[in-house]
Amino acid sequence: MQLIPAKTIISKKKDSTWFGQDYNMNLYKGCCHGCIYCDSRSDCYQISDFDQVRAKEDAITILQQELRKKMKTGVIGTGAMSDPYNPFEAKYELTRKALNYIDH
Ligand code: SF4
């Protein structure tokens, strides 16, 4: 799986009324499920090679750094426009590691 550089893992949502989430946590980019109703592949989001899952490089380290900063508490969604439990998660366990860190 390709690793891509990332500056952030958690982003604040502008509007938390949708899905009841205050933050998005994106450890992966893209999705391999190919759901026919998926709007994430729309050109308006400009995600190239959407069907190819890529992982954020040093995702857990970046996440730890972000969570050490002063942040307002809130609900964190586990993925926007990707599946946090894609098939690669079985090997890389980024979602598992992130949730373990957040829980402690
Ligand atoms: S992002 Fe969600 S809806 Fe879109 S292909 Fe992946 S699992 Fe399906």
Backbone and ligand atoms as CSV (ligand in chain L), in Angstrom:
chain,resi,resn,atom,element,x,y,z
A,1,MET,N,N,0.838,-1.184,0.000
A,1,MET,CA,C,0.000,0.000,0.000
A,1,MET,C,C,0.877,1.238,0.000
A,2,GLN,N,N,0.467,2.199,-0.768
A,2,GLN,CA,C,1.217,3.456,-0.867
A,2,GLN,C,C,1.007,4.301,0.396
A,3,LEU,N,N,2.084,4.919,0.854
A,3,LEU,CA,C,1.996,5.868,1.962
A,3,LEU,C,C,2.037,7.275,1.389
A,4,ILE,N,N,1.198,8.146,1.927
A,4,ILE,CA,C,1.187,9.531,1.454
A,4,ILE,C,C,1.469,10.462,2.632
A,5,PRO,N,N,2.184,11.548,2.386
A,5,PRO,CA,C,2.484,12.480,3.478
A,5,PRO,C,C,1.213,13.159,3.977
A,6,ALA,N,N,1.206,13.472,5.266
A,6,ALA,CA,C,0.038,14.139,5.854
A,6,ALA,C,C,0.497,15.168,6.870
A,7,LYS,N,N,-0.223,16.261,6.935
A,7,LYS,CA,C,0.051,17.270,7.963
A,7,LYS,C,C,-0.859,17.063,9.160
A,8,THR,N,N,-2.066,16.603,8.897
A,8,THR,CA,C,-3.032,16.408,9.980
A,8,THR,C,C,-3.761,15.078,9.785
A,9,ILE,N,N,-4.267,14.560,10.890
A,9,ILE,CA,C,-5.109,13.363,10.862
A,9,ILE,C,C,-6.529,13.723,11.314
A,10,ILE,N,N,-6.599,14.615,12.283
A,10,ILE,CA,C,-7.905,15.034,12.797
A,10,ILE,C,C,-8.214,16.446,12.310
A,11,SER,N,N,-9.412,16.614,11.787
A,11,SER,CA,C,-9.830,17.950,11.357
A,11,SER,C,C,-11.165,18.292,11.997
A,12,LYS,N,N,-11.307,19.560,12.327
A,12,LYS,CA,C,-12.553,20.041,12.927
A,12,LYS,C,C,-13.597,20.193,11.828
A,13,LYS,N,N,-14.794,19.704,12.095
A,13,LYS,CA,C,-15.875,19.856,11.125
A,13,LYS,C,C,-16.521,21.231,11.288
A,14,LYS,N,N,-16.902,21.798,10.174
A,14,LYS,CA,C,-17.547,23.111,10.239
A,14,LYS,C,C,-18.929,23.006,10.865
A,15,ASP,N,N,-19.599,21.906,10.599
A,15,ASP,CA,C,-20.975,21.742,11.073
A,15,ASP,C,C,-21.107,20.356,11.704
A,16,SER,N,N,-21.325,20.321,13.019
A,16,SER,CA,C,-21.401,19.019,13.693
A,16,SER,C,C,-22.817,18.448,13.711
A,17,THR,N,N,-23.772,19.147,13.128
A,17,THR,CA,C,-25.143,18.627,13.160
A,17,THR,C,C,-25.305,17.418,12.239
A,18,TRP,N,N,-24.507,17.347,11.177
A,18,TRP,CA,C,-24.540,16.185,10.296
A,18,TRP,C,C,-23.743,15.064,10.948
A,19,PHE,N,N,-24.299,13.929,11.114
A,19,PHE,CA,C,-23.661,12.717,11.642
A,19,PHE,C,C,-23.253,12.853,13.117
A,20,GLY,N,N,-23.497,13.984,13.740
A,20,GLY,CA,C,-23.205,14.150,15.156
A,20,GLY,C,C,-21.726,14.103,15.494
A,21,GLN,N,N,-20.878,14.464,14.561
A,21,GLN,CA,C,-19.431,14.415,14.794
A,21,GLN,C,C,-18.859,15.832,14.826
A,22,ASP,N,N,-17.923,16.039,15.743
A,22,ASP,CA,C,-17.254,17.339,15.826
A,22,ASP,C,C,-15.937,17.343,15.044
A,23,TYR,N,N,-15.346,16.156,14.913
A,23,TYR,CA,C,-14.056,16.031,14.220
A,23,TYR,C,C,-14.102,14.825,13.267
A,24,ASN,N,N,-13.279,14.885,12.238
A,24,ASN,CA,C,-13.033,13.735,11.370
A,24,ASN,C,C,-11.619,13.242,11.585
A,25,MET,N,N,-11.458,11.943,11.634
A,25,MET,CA,C,-10.124,11.360,11.720
A,25,MET,C,C,-9.909,10.520,10.451
A,26,ASN,N,N,-8.984,10.962,9.626
A,26,ASN,CA,C,-8.729,10.249,8.379
A,26,ASN,C,C,-7.329,9.662,8.378
A,27,LEU,N,N,-7.274,8.378,8.619
A,27,LEU,CA,C,-6.004,7.650,8.619
A,27,LEU,C,C,-5.673,7.143,7.221
A,28,TYR,N,N,-6.696,6.925,6.438
A,28,TYR,CA,C,-6.556,6.432,5.072
A,28,TYR,C,C,-7.157,7.445,4.110
A,29,LYS,N,N,-6.767,7.329,2.859
A,29,LYS,CA,C,-7.368,8.140,1.802
A,29,LYS,C,C,-7.788,7.196,0.693
A,30,GLY,N,N,-8.975,7.393,0.177
A,30,GLY,CA,C,-9.492,6.524,-0.868
A,30,GLY,C,C,-10.200,5.314,-0.275
A,31,CYS,N,N,-10.892,4.585,-1.145
A,31,CYS,CA,C,-11.667,3.443,-0.684
A,31,CYS,C,C,-11.780,2.427,-1.814
A,32,CYS,N,N,-11.704,1.153,-1.464
A,32,CYS,CA,C,-11.681,0.098,-2.476
A,32,CYS,C,C,-13.005,-0.667,-2.586
A,33,HIS,N,N,-14.028,-0.243,-1.893
A,33,HIS,CA,C,-15.277,-1.012,-1.885
A,33,HIS,C,C,-16.134,-0.807,-3.140
A,34,GLY,N,N,-16.025,0.332,-3.766
A,34,GLY,CA,C,-16.740,0.545,-5.028
A,34,GLY,C,C,-18.244,0.615,-4.904
A,35,CYS,N,N,-18.762,1.085,-3.812
A,35,CYS,CA,C,-20.216,1.193,-3.637
A,35,CYS,C,C,-20.807,2.080,-4.741
A,36,ILE,N,N,-21.890,1.630,-5.328
A,36,ILE,CA,C,-22.443,2.383,-6.459
A,36,ILE,C,C,-23.080,3.698,-6.026
A,37,TYR,N,N,-23.452,3.805,-4.765
A,37,TYR,CA,C,-24.079,5.035,-4.276
A,37,TYR,C,C,-23.071,6.018,-3.693
A,38,CYS,N,N,-21.798,5.689,-3.717
A,38,CYS,CA,C,-20.773,6.523,-3.082
A,38,CYS,C,C,-20.617,7.844,-3.828
A,39,ASP,N,N,-20.734,8.947,-3.110
A,39,ASP,CA,C,-20.544,10.248,-3.740
A,39,ASP,C,C,-19.120,10.763,-3.573
A,40,SER,N,N,-18.306,10.025,-2.827
A,40,SER,CA,C,-16.942,10.493,-2.554
A,40,SER,C,C,-16.074,10.507,-3.797
A,41,ARG,N,N,-16.466,9.735,-4.812
A,41,ARG,CA,C,-15.679,9.731,-6.047
A,41,ARG,C,C,-16.080,10.882,-6.977
A,42,SER,N,N,-17.006,11.690,-6.527
A,42,SER,CA,C,-17.459,12.814,-7.347
A,42,SER,C,C,-16.288,13.758,-7.651
A,43,ASP,N,N,-16.302,14.328,-8.825
A,43,ASP,CA,C,-15.234,15.252,-9.225
A,43,ASP,C,C,-15.126,16.453,-8.291
A,44,CYS,N,N,-16.232,16.778,-7.628
A,44,CYS,CA,C,-16.194,17.983,-6.782
A,44,CYS,C,C,-15.227,17.825,-5.611
A,45,TYR,N,N,-14.930,16.580,-5.222
A,45,TYR,CA,C,-13.992,16.364,-4.113
A,45,TYR,C,C,-12.546,16.260,-4.581
A,46,GLN,N,N,-12.364,16.069,-5.868
A,46,GLN,CA,C,-11.031,16.044,-6.486
A,46,GLN,C,C,-10.076,15.062,-5.809
A,47,ILE,N,N,-10.559,13.845,-5.544
A,47,ILE,CA,C,-9.695,12.795,-4.989
A,47,ILE,C,C,-9.260,11.910,-6.149
A,48,SER,N,N,-8.022,12.040,-6.556
A,48,SER,CA,C,-7.531,11.238,-7.674
A,48,SER,C,C,-7.342,9.787,-7.228
A,49,ASP,N,N,-7.558,8.860,-8.144
A,49,ASP,CA,C,-7.420,7.430,-7.862
A,49,ASP,C,C,-8.181,7.033,-6.593
A,50,PHE,N,N,-9.416,7.469,-6.511
A,50,PHE,CA,C,-10.203,7.243,-5.298
A,50,PHE,C,C,-10.273,5.768,-4.914
A,51,ASP,N,N,-10.322,4.873,-5.903
A,51,ASP,CA,C,-10.472,3.440,-5.605
A,51,ASP,C,C,-9.215,2.805,-5.023
A,52,GLN,N,N,-8.129,3.552,-5.004
A,52,GLN,CA,C,-6.878,3.040,-4.452
A,52,GLN,C,C,-6.701,3.554,-3.017
A,53,VAL,N,N,-6.627,2.622,-2.062
A,53,VAL,CA,C,-6.467,3.018,-0.662
A,53,VAL,C,C,-5.005,3.371,-0.402
A,54,ARG,N,N,-4.797,4.514,0.207
A,54,ARG,CA,C,-3.463,4.936,0.624
A,54,ARG,C,C,-3.506,5.254,2.114
A,55,ALA,N,N,-2.397,5.041,2.781
A,55,ALA,CA,C,-2.329,5.322,4.221
A,55,ALA,C,C,-1.538,6.596,4.439
A,56,LYS,N,N,-1.924,7.324,5.474
A,56,LYS,CA,C,-1.195,8.541,5.829
A,56,LYS,C,C,0.101,8.133,6.537
A,57,GLU,N,N,1.186,8.659,6.024
A,57,GLU,CA,C,2.498,8.343,6.581
A,57,GLU,C,C,2.608,8.890,8.013
A,58,ASP,N,N,3.160,8.102,8.923
A,58,ASP,CA,C,3.331,8.502,10.338
A,58,ASP,C,C,2.004,8.933,10.975
A,59,ALA,N,N,0.930,8.284,10.565
A,59,ALA,CA,C,-0.410,8.691,11.009
A,59,ALA,C,C,-0.554,8.681,12.526
A,60,ILE,N,N,-0.058,7.665,13.186
A,60,ILE,CA,C,-0.263,7.557,14.628
A,60,ILE,C,C,0.569,8.602,15.374
A,61,THR,N,N,1.772,8.853,14.899
A,61,THR,CA,C,2.609,9.893,15.525
A,61,THR,C,C,1.952,11.264,15.382
A,62,ILE,N,N,1.447,11.560,14.194
A,62,ILE,CA,C,0.782,12.853,13.962
A,62,ILE,C,C,-0.469,12.955,14.842
A,63,LEU,N,N,-1.216,11.866,14.917
A,63,LEU,CA,C,-2.420,11.848,15.757
A,63,LEU,C,C,-2.071,12.133,17.218
A,64,GLN,N,N,-1.034,11.496,17.701
A,64,GLN,CA,C,-0.618,11.705,19.097
A,64,GLN,C,C,-0.238,13.165,19.332
A,65,GLN,N,N,0.465,13.760,18.383
A,65,GLN,CA,C,0.851,15.164,18.510
A,65,GLN,C,C,-0.377,16.067,18.523
A,66,GLU,N,N,-1.331,15.752,17.675
A,66,GLU,CA,C,-2.543,16.581,17.611
A,66,GLU,C,C,-3.339,16.490,18.909
A,67,LEU,N,N,-3.441,15.297,19.461
A,67,LEU,CA,C,-4.254,15.108,20.664
A,67,LEU,C,C,-3.590,15.708,21.908
A,68,ARG,N,N,-2.282,15.941,21.848
A,68,ARG,CA,C,-1.603,16.585,22.982
A,68,ARG,C,C,-1.875,18.094,23.014
A,69,LYS,N,N,-2.297,18.625,21.878
A,69,LYS,CA,C,-2.605,20.059,21.831
A,69,LYS,C,C,-3.945,20.307,22.509
A,70,LYS,N,N,-4.112,21.542,22.927
A,70,LYS,CA,C,-5.359,21.908,23.581
A,70,LYS,C,C,-6.483,21.893,22.536
A,71,MET,N,N,-7.421,21.004,22.743
A,71,MET,CA,C,-8.550,20.883,21.818
A,71,MET,C,C,-9.839,20.836,22.622
A,72,LYS,N,N,-10.879,21.351,22.061
A,72,LYS,CA,C,-12.191,21.231,22.693
A,72,LYS,C,C,-12.649,19.779,22.537
A,73,THR,N,N,-13.172,19.207,23.610
A,73,THR,CA,C,-13.609,17.811,23.520
A,73,THR,C,C,-14.789,17.690,22.554
A,74,GLY,N,N,-14.909,16.529,21.937
A,74,GLY,CA,C,-15.998,16.313,21.000
A,74,GLY,C,C,-15.970,14.909,20.442
A,75,VAL,N,N,-16.948,14.617,19.622
A,75,VAL,CA,C,-17.073,13.300,18.991
A,75,VAL,C,C,-16.200,13.263,17.738
A,76,ILE,N,N,-15.400,12.203,17.628
A,76,ILE,CA,C,-14.516,12.048,16.469
A,76,ILE,C,C,-15.062,10.948,15.575
A,77,GLY,N,N,-15.345,11.286,14.329
A,77,GLY,CA,C,-15.725,10.284,13.336
A,77,GLY,C,C,-14.488,9.565,12.847
A,78,THR,N,N,-14.625,8.302,12.492
A,78,THR,CA,C,-13.436,7.502,12.179
A,78,THR,C,C,-13.058,7.492,10.696
A,79,GLY,N,N,-13.753,8.250,9.893
A,79,GLY,CA,C,-13.344,8.286,8.494
A,79,GLY,C,C,-14.351,9.047,7.661
A,80,ALA,N,N,-13.851,9.931,6.819
A,80,ALA,CA,C,-14.717,10.634,5.886
A,80,ALA,C,C,-14.209,10.296,4.494
A,81,MET,N,N,-15.059,9.807,3.663
A,81,MET,CA,C,-14.720,9.442,2.285
A,81,MET,C,C,-13.678,8.333,2.236
A,82,SER,N,N,-13.679,7.483,3.251
A,82,SER,CA,C,-12.840,6.284,3.262
A,82,SER,C,C,-13.440,5.335,4.303
A,83,ASP,N,N,-12.993,4.099,4.271
A,83,ASP,CA,C,-13.463,3.122,5.250
A,83,ASP,C,C,-12.325,2.841,6.225
A,84,PRO,N,N,-12.489,3.156,7.506
A,84,PRO,CA,C,-11.404,2.906,8.452
A,84,PRO,C,C,-11.116,1.423,8.666
A,85,TYR,N,N,-12.039,0.584,8.206
A,85,TYR,CA,C,-11.825,-0.870,8.307
A,85,TYR,C,C,-11.727,-1.492,6.919
A,86,ASN,N,N,-10.998,-0.818,6.033
A,86,ASN,CA,C,-10.743,-1.378,4.698
A,86,ASN,C,C,-9.888,-2.640,4.846
A,87,PRO,N,N,-9.759,-3.443,3.796
A,87,PRO,CA,C,-9.011,-4.704,3.917
A,87,PRO,C,C,-7.565,-4.545,4.381
A,88,PHE,N,N,-6.949,-3.400,4.143
A,88,PHE,CA,C,-5.554,-3.187,4.543
A,88,PHE,C,C,-5.402,-2.991,6.052
A,89,GLU,N,N,-6.504,-2.671,6.709
A,89,GLU,CA,C,-6.472,-2.471,8.155
A,89,GLU,C,C,-6.032,-3.751,8.876
A,90,ALA,N,N,-6.355,-4.898,8.320
A,90,ALA,CA,C,-5.969,-6.167,8.955
A,90,ALA,C,C,-4.458,-6.248,9.123
A,91,LYS,N,N,-3.724,-5.690,8.174
A,91,LYS,CA,C,-2.259,-5.730,8.253
A,91,LYS,C,C,-1.696,-4.509,8.974
A,92,TYR,N,N,-2.191,-3.325,8.654
A,92,TYR,CA,C,-1.566,-2.095,9.152
A,92,TYR,C,C,-2.119,-1.638,10.502
A,93,GLU,N,N,-3.354,-1.981,10.797
A,93,GLU,CA,C,-3.977,-1.699,12.102
A,93,GLU,C,C,-3.891,-0.229,12.525
A,94,LEU,N,N,-4.000,0.678,11.577
A,94,LEU,CA,C,-3.949,2.099,11.936
A,94,LEU,C,C,-5.163,2.509,12.761
A,95,THR,N,N,-6.331,2.054,12.354
A,95,THR,CA,C,-7.545,2.396,13.101
A,95,THR,C,C,-7.485,1.798,14.501
A,96,ARG,N,N,-7.049,0.568,14.581
A,96,ARG,CA,C,-6.933,-0.093,15.892
A,96,ARG,C,C,-5.973,0.676,16.810
A,97,LYS,N,N,-4.819,1.047,16.278
A,97,LYS,CA,C,-3.833,1.778,17.080
A,97,LYS,C,C,-4.358,3.149,17.492
A,98,ALA,N,N,-5.033,3.824,16.560
A,98,ALA,CA,C,-5.558,5.148,16.863
A,98,ALA,C,C,-6.615,5.070,17.959
A,99,LEU,N,N,-7.521,4.133,17.870
A,99,LEU,CA,C,-8.561,4.014,18.885
A,99,LEU,C,C,-7.979,3.602,20.226
A,100,ASN,N,N,-6.976,2.771,20.218
A,100,ASN,CA,C,-6.312,2.400,21.463
A,100,ASN,C,C,-5.683,3.621,22.112
A,101,TYR,N,N,-5.069,4.473,21.299
A,101,TYR,CA,C,-4.421,5.670,21.845
A,101,TYR,C,C,-5.469,6.644,22.378
A,102,ILE,N,N,-6.526,6.876,21.615
A,102,ILE,CA,C,-7.564,7.825,22.016
A,102,ILE,C,C,-8.242,7.365,23.294
A,103,ASP,N,N,-8.386,6.064,23.459
A,103,ASP,CA,C,-9.108,5.499,24.604
A,103,ASP,C,C,-8.309,5.630,25.898
A,104,HIS,N,N,-6.996,5.887,25.798
A,104,HIS,CA,C,-6.183,5.912,27.021
A,104,HIS,C,C,-5.776,7.302,27.432
L,1,SF4,S1,S,-16.309,5.558,1.041
L,1,SF4,FE1,FE,-18.045,4.436,1.884
L,1,SF4,S2,S,-19.661,4.599,0.352
L,1,SF4,FE2,FE,-17.742,5.165,-0.659
L,1,SF4,S3,S,-16.988,3.254,-1.608
L,1,SF4,FE3,FE,-16.072,3.402,0.442
L,1,SF4,S4,S,-17.445,2.268,1.830
L,1,SF4,FE4,FE,-18.566,2.704,-0.092
